[in-house]
Amino acid sequence: DQLLYLAAQKQINDDDPGLSGLYPIGCVARIKQILRPQNENIRVLVTGLYRARISELTQTEPYLCGTVEKVPEIRVADTLRSRAMRREANTLYGAYLEFVEKPSQSVMLKMLDSDDCGFIADSIAQNSGIDFPEKCKLLSQLNAARRLEYAIQTLRQEIQMLQLESDIQEKTRAHIDQDQRDYFLREQMKAIREE
């Protein structure tokens, strides 16, 4: 049925990771499209279906093969706390979108329309610049409420990082602008003296 189990490896420069070199929770996905660009690796477009883990490894050569089992997600009741967390997550994601060059408004609209803490947490992980190990921790968290709490925490940190980067860029730009103005004035003074 064109299904794949996708699991991230812990060390990117490990060309042949074993089971211990993979994060414990991955995703079963359905292949939507296979692209074969010239002189490049094959690119595969997939749609994630559900969380899963390898329960048994049956082969390691020439590739890993094993038995995969679905990991049930722990749903949370629609409580005042879960509503507050969803609202906070949506507000933070809106603030995050102000920093990115190509904001994804359609993702934001889906998040605003959702009352599923897990969906909102997964959307934040998928559509933000959060570091990859943090995304893997989010994927591994099966309790939707805890996953959303962690997504909020990591998104706050990401926004702080973006704010600092923006401040640094602004200071650098102002310094460069001042240097350019000084250079221009020196050149004008030199031209006036020559005159």
Helices and strands as residue ranges (DSSP letters): E 3-6, G 19-21, E 26-35, E 43-59, E 65-70, H 80-97, H 105-113, H 117-126, H 132-140, H 144-194
